[in-house]
């Protein structure tokens, strides 16, 4: 779909119109990405282009797993409509206010608030505005944000519902305390990169032989942290865990991901059994909404860590997961949370609560986007790499103009201006649902 | 929009197709429904008809406040599509399984899960299935559910994420304990009705004179509980509260509703000031997602009660609000939660935690739907009317074929088969956005 221009020419650079694209990849054919809850996902992008008269266009997206992507596209149209006619300099001048503009329409807010489809759509549009901002300044987004002064960075965040856990003034002080080592950490990221882990080998739909051969290939590539899916039949989970542990040996890290299929007591019981394979963390042991349930599980399964976040729908939920000692690992997602502003609020709280941020990635476009925020986290916010790894899945990167690059198990810094989310025009066309040639045939 | 029939004739009664209608009422013109968060709502229904070959059609809806209603309509189409071709007897035979079918498509679930637009859409479709079921049996939905045996009623609920708070077997036992007085309570509801309270006079956009005259009219009609909106300027809130308290006297009940505009500490500070008007409860003092924040507010403002729920997006959140002692009043909403099944799960937990259920209503269609569940709550679940009142707003009922009826501040039992949610065909046509004559002119 395509909006009409509302504003005539000869204005300062402004958003003239937007286009929304329902892009889906038929990943369910190979069971890439299969897990106990999501048995046959078609990795999809609800993709938006903000067309700028007099400046670079902004590209953004949110991520879904197939059906329902069209609903997110409808929501993106409603949200992007709020920006048509806006001058880009005005949007960039106060990106905190821009976030509130995009998330604050009271009628649209009713359908969330700040959750589900409308928040996924806000993420897509906010990601596009940041892409536009980075291109406008000729900088990758990570460098743009990491280079901000503490007060500017803190002003990006909506503190209304967060300040009981961390006040803006305390956040500024914490960033000021971290300022001294920033240059060195930026240089370290430019040379070594950010440590990653791989989920490419552990999907639930893969055969034992496929798991074993993928695991060996990953070891040869230098990976040290491996994630497997659990939550199917417990005997199958145990057998697959035994295979992976035998391949990686006792010293490398094994993470398990139940993708929400267990109840609270069931999670505790099952992890008691799977503990023999020495998992570093159990991810999404139950409903992503169950803060108190996660807290109970965390107490019961320690020293196994509890991780969640890819379905944690906003910063208010992350705040409580931290306040309740419910998580040991914070897995923000760049398409579930509404862009860098909200992720930054979560990272600032995580730093205060001393919880490592290990973002969710994979899917399509998630690695491209979230890497920027992990670089920001290390350079400007936490200044810490201990217990921190960023998820990596080696699918679908070739559809992007500036795909992620990894080396020896590290993400390397993107260098091109923007948010690395711009998809190749050919890919958008071919994979558009249902009319692109991939789906029409 | 309208789906195509997928199934040929001469089958047992089945859902042949569905139609979805974007129905909006221009309520923002009169500031009916205005509050601190939602300054100019256009009360809207994302409305669905399940067209049955060989049986009565099912009508259902979810509620929004205007923009974004089209997104819910797109989501309803995706959800309703799961039912096309299904035989209705099979759906009715296990309504718990039917709920899981409607909410369980893994690709659609990703866009929630169980929250926001996709859950609002599930509510619309599940409400339509219950309307169809009631019409099929020739009974109003409240009588259908209240008449179920305990095990059948408990089987309606998805217990996966709830059983750590209340197990299905304990729920059955509790219902069995309540069985003895059911006949008498059903008769009481048929004669007296369920106690209500009114929000019609306290909207934020109304002038002081309008509030005063509406309040006098409501007193003359026999109302004893009155709700006002707060969360604007604190001086204005105080002035309006003083007017209302002076009109209703010291013994009637005044409730306040902040519609989420405050942070946690701000809520505590402001209620310290507004306490002089002796409010019975403060509703939505902060983010609906902030369970721990509500708990802190509840401790600080006691004996003023804390109420929330109209934006509480699923039963897992209600479970935690109860476990954390965060609410004193449980305000379920028949379009935010996914229909009678999920509401019943919340009512069963509320009974165990001894928290009164005082549902949210108003809007359009909300009173028509939720009254059924309050009758079920009293007759079969809680058996208790203490501290229980059901919201009533006297807007837009004339668009329904079986509108709510109140007498002396009580809701009277609906008697027609179904869920009372069927809208007049003329109303649907005239108010369809943007093509109906109300919007086109």
Interface residues (C-beta under 8 A of the other chain):
Chain A: X37 X38 X39 X40 X41 X42 X64 X65 X66 X67 X68 X70 X71 X72 X74 X75 X78 X105 X106 X107 X108 X109 X110 X111 X112 X113 X114 X115 X116 X117 X118 X119 X120 X159 X160 X161 X163 X164 X260 X263 X264 X265 X286 X287 X288 X289 X290 X291 X292 X293 X296 X311 X313 X314 X316 X317 X319 X320 X323 X324
Chain B: X37 X38 X39 X40 X41 X42 X64 X65 X66 X67 X68 X70 X71 X72 X74 X75 X78 X105 X106 X107 X108 X109 X110 X111 X112 X113 X114 X115 X116 X117 X118 X119 X120 X159 X160 X161 X163 X164 X260 X263 X264 X265 X286 X287 X288 X289 X290 X291 X292 X293 X296 X311 X313 X314 X316 X317 X319 X320 X323 X324
